Amino acid sequence: MKSILEYINQEKENNLVDLDNYSFKLDDTEIRYFGKKDLRILLNKNAANALLKAQNMLSPKFKLIISSGYRSYDVQYQINEFMKEKLKKKYPNNWQEQLNIFTGGDDYLDYIKNTPINKQSHMSHASGKAVDVVGIIDDKNKSLNLGGQHNDKRDWIDYYKSGIIADNRQLLKKILTENEFENYKDEWWHWGYYGDD
């Protein structure tokens, strides 16, 4: 486990910023759920600025709801361990396969551990360029209906073909793709910034 000073140095070296300093609505439910002690949501500075540009394409009364950004090896390890126990109970015969589907499993942990942050895929939370945008909320604290639940593996950005949910998801897709974000096809909330460092 790294010391606080090591984390601060890593943040500076890798251009990570605290999203609490931006005007997003932060949802720390996921962070608390996995038992993370540091409740900050960090993101690559250029990705954070691009995300802010995307939010500014909306009416000023709306904010993006962000639940996750950069994840260190230690945090991803905690998530894997937490999910192992849950999945062993739910899927006793194929929990390892389920773990690989849900978190990437041990192979993803090895990738994070052995690949420098600036060499990782922009779709990886460990790159500091991946972000979970789990909703859009207005100034009266009312969320746009994006359908499904965050972490519902059956959902993707284009799952709904018509209606208010489809319109809202297309709005989210439009503002993010126009600001150099790419959607991870199996998770409507997961976006990776592919723009310049």
N, C-alpha and C positions, 0 to 999 in steps of 0.2 A: 504494500500500500504506500502511495506517495505522500509526502508531507504537503502541507498547505503551501509552503514556499515553492516547492517543485511545481505544484499546479499553477500558481500565479506566474511563474516563469514560463511554463508551457503555454499559458494563455497569451502572454505577450509575444512569444516567439511565433505562435501560429495565428496571430491576428484575430483572436477570439474576443468577442464583446458580450457583455451581459445584456440580454434583451429587456431587462427591467429598466434600462435607460432609454428605451424606445416606447412608442405609444401603443404597443400591442396589448391585448388582454392575455395574460399568462395564466395557464391552467396547470397547477403543479400536482394534480391528482395522480398522474402517472409516476412522477418523481417520488411522491410519498408512498404510492402503492408498492414500489420496488424497494422501499426502505432507504433511499438515497438521503444522505445527511445534508449535502450541499444542495439547497433548493433553487439555486440559480439555473437559468436556462441560457446557455452560451451558444453563439453562432459565429462563424467567420464574418468579419466586419463587412466585406463586400456583399456577402449573402444577406446579412441583416439590412444593409442599405437597399438592396434590390427588393427585399420583402417589404420594406417600408414604402418603396415606390409602388409596389403592387397594391398595398393597402390604400395609398393615396389616390388610386384610380377609382375607389369606391366613394360614395357620398361621405362627407366628413363625419357623419353620425355613426359610421360603421368602423369596427376594428376587427382584425384577424385574431382568432384565438389560437395560441401556440402552446403545445404541451411538451414538446421535446426538441432538443437541438443536438449539440455536441455531446457525445458519450465517450468517456475515457474507457480504456481497457477494464479498469476496476469496476466501473459502473456496469459495463456490458457483462462482465463476469457475474456480478450480483444478480442481474436480470436472468442470466442463464441458470444460475443456481436456484433462484426463486421459482422459475418456470419448470425446472426439472422435477421438483417436488410436486407441483400441481399436476403436471402431465403424467407422472408415474401413477398417480391415483386415478386420473381420468382415462388414460390409455395405457394400461399395464402391459399390453402386448406389443405396442409400437411407440412408446413414449419418445425414443430417440429420434425416430422419423418425424414425429410431431414437433420436437424441439428444433430440428433442422428447418422445418417449415416456418416455425414461429420466430426464431431468433437467429437462425444460421448455424446454431450449434457450436461445437468445438472448432470446426473448420473456420468459422467466422472469427472466433476468439483468436485463433492462431494468426489469421490475416491481420487483425488489429494489432496484435502484439509485435508482429514482425515487419509491418509496413509503416514507414514514416507517415505522419498525418498529411503532409503535402503530396504524397504519392497515392493516397487512397481514392477510391471511387467517390465522385461527388454524391452518389446515392447512399453512401455509408454515413451513419451518424458519427462515426469516429473521425470523419474527415472535417467535421465542423461545418459542412456545407449542406447537410440534410436536416430537414425540419419537418415536424408534424404540425400541420395546420388543421386543427380539428373543428373549426367553425368560424362563423362570422356573427358578430353580436352588435346590436345597435346601442344607442345612448340610453335606452330605457331597459337595458339588460335582457333584451329579447333576441334569441338566436334565430338566424335563418335556418329553415329546415333543409338539412343536407342528407337526410335519410340515413338509415342504418346507424350503427354505433361505431365509434372509433374502436379499432382493433377487431372489427368483424371481418374475418378473412374472406368471406364470400362476396365482399363488396369491392368495387373499383370505381374510378372517377366517372366512367361512362355507363355504369350499371343501369341507371334509370334512363329510359329513352324519351319520356315525355312527362309533362306536368311540372309542378313547382319545384320538386326535388331536382329534376333534371336541369331546370333553368338555373337554380342556385349553384349546382355543381359546375355547370358550364360557365357561370360567372367566375367562380373560384379558379377554374382551369384557365380562363381567358386572362385574368389579371396576373396569374403566376407564370404562365407560359410566355406572356409578353415581356416578362422581366427575367428571362433566362433560367426559369425553373422547369424541371422535367418531373413528371409524375411516375412513381413506382407503380406499375400497372395493377398490382394486387392490393394496393392500399390507397384509397382515395385521399387520405390525409398526409401521405408521405411524399415529400418533394425534395429534389436535389438541385442545388444551384450549380450550373455549369459555366457561369461567366468567369471573368478574369479574377485572379487572386489579387 
